[in-house]
Amino acid sequence: MKTSKDLFERAQLFIPGGVNSPVRAFKSVGGTPVFFKEAKGAIMIDVDGKEYIDYIGSWGPMILGHAHPPVIEALKNAADKSTSFGTPTELETKIAELICTMMPCLDKVRMVNSGTEACMSAIRVARAYTKREKFIKFEGCYHGHADPFLIKAGSGAITLGVPNSPGVTSGTAKDTLLARYNDVNHVEQILNQNKGEVAAIILEPVAGNMGCIPPEKGFLESLRKLCDNHGAVLIFDEVMTGFRLSPGGASQRFNIQPDMVCLGKVIGGGLPVGAFGGKEEIMNMVAPLGPVYQAGTLSGNPLAMTCGYTLLKELYEHQVIFEELEEKTQYLEEGMRRVFEKFKLKVCINRVGSMLSFHFNSVNVVCFDDACAADANYFKKVFHGMLKRGVYLAPSAFETLFISRSHTKELLDRTVVALEETLQEIEA
Ligand SMILES: *Cc1c(COP(=O)(O)O)cnc(C)c1O
């Protein structure tokens, strides 16, 4: 039988780094990535038959657990009727209508194939709508891998923008302005320095790609006001928070109306789907109605729409799920907190709804610099200790744990016990 090690060696011959998305490789934690073959509910099974409690949930979509029976059944039925038409279908309208109902800040929505596409397209539309070229993003927020988002501030390069991936041109980078998360004054300063030039502010309304970092009180409200005052489009990237933090995502949870929203992850129920939407006036800019070109051969694919629609409908019809998820996550948070306190560890646990993360840091983590200052080495040890004990955390200190409805109290208790044993081993 082939082990993960065998499979990884073979994979590296034909796939760069052996993986199709970098974070799946264990680069930041060391060791060989585990190859999986099957999953059900909250449990994933690797190629050696070992079981793990899954805290990735395919990075979000498995909010009702893996292989959720209604979704799988709908998918099988849809496959019999063709895997793609390349023509309009009724199902596309049904899912668009459901999304706009669940997120009342959206009048219209366009389906794409990934969160990356959603963010890339939203920025293009915002630029066309405002007839401006620059936009503000926050350090540590992830908006997919389109060129304009792969920018990090070099020291003192806030207004110039320096690409942090080769292949991104400096011409592209100069239009991306970087701000500190949770720092309204910084945003205001950038807007004043670029008066009349900023098309949009894009952010994760709860950051989830530098661990979980909640917006501080008043942060989102202030951004809303600043966008109004400066004529910029406020874009919430809800690829992670959408249909997770509430039926209407973070905008509903915090009661802030963005002008545009990017969606992904949960929306496809595990198939490749993204979407961007917004106010009618803005979305009417999109082709074929308007001049902003945006297209996709497989956009609105019937299998993907079936999977997403079935999942969203269940979330919409059983909104108590969101309360259950929050209670479970809080239960896990409290369990972990007790264990960390027992070992007197310096750790900052952040949680919003069913998003949870811990940074090994003595300060309150409110921005990217704080997240980077955490003890990455300690995280590595915790990660491997948990992995050994059958708990699969994301292989990076900069990720959020995702809890699904399938995570029973018993599984959460087992997770806390695994954490206690892991810390005992590390501290021994
Ligand atoms: C995952 C993610 C993306 C990118 O989505 P892909 O489907 O991986 O392209 C964009 N924004 C946020 C907030 C994300 O979490």
The ligand as an SDF file (V2000), in Angstrom:
LIG
                    3D

 15 15  0  0  0  0  0  0  0  0999 V2000
  -10.0580   31.6070    0.1070 C   0  0  0  0  0  0  0  0  0  0  0  0
  -10.2070   33.0560   -0.0480 C   0  0  0  0  0  0  0  0  0  0  0  0
  -10.1040   33.6780   -1.2990 C   0  0  0  0  0  0  0  0  0  0  0  0
   -9.7090   32.9430   -2.5460 C   0  0  0  0  0  0  0  0  0  0  0  0
  -10.6350   31.9860   -2.9330 O   0  0  0  0  0  0  0  0  0  0  0  0
  -10.1850   30.8250   -3.9530 P   0  0  0  0  0  0  0  0  0  0  0  0
  -11.4390   30.0810   -4.2090 O   0  0  0  0  0  0  0  0  0  0  0  0
   -9.1320   30.0480   -3.2320 O   0  0  0  0  0  0  0  0  0  0  0  0
   -9.6450   31.4840   -5.1620 O   0  0  0  0  0  0  0  0  0  0  0  0
  -10.3700   35.0250   -1.3770 C   0  0  0  0  0  0  0  0  0  0  0  0
  -10.6990   35.7270   -0.2850 N   0  0  0  0  0  0  0  0  0  0  0  0
  -10.7940   35.1730    0.9340 C   0  0  0  0  0  0  0  0  0  0  0  0
  -11.1930   35.9950    2.1060 C   0  0  0  0  0  0  0  0  0  0  0  0
  -10.5320   33.8150    1.0990 C   0  0  0  0  0  0  0  0  0  0  0  0
  -10.5980   33.2710    2.3210 O   0  0  0  0  0  0  0  0  0  0  0  0
  1  2  1  0
  2  3  1  0
  2 14  2  0
  3  4  1  0
  3 10  2  0
  4  5  1  0
  5  6  1  0
  6  7  2  0
  6  8  1  0
  6  9  1  0
 10 11  1  0
 11 12  2  0
 12 13  1  0
 12 14  1  0
 14 15  1  0
M  END
$$$$
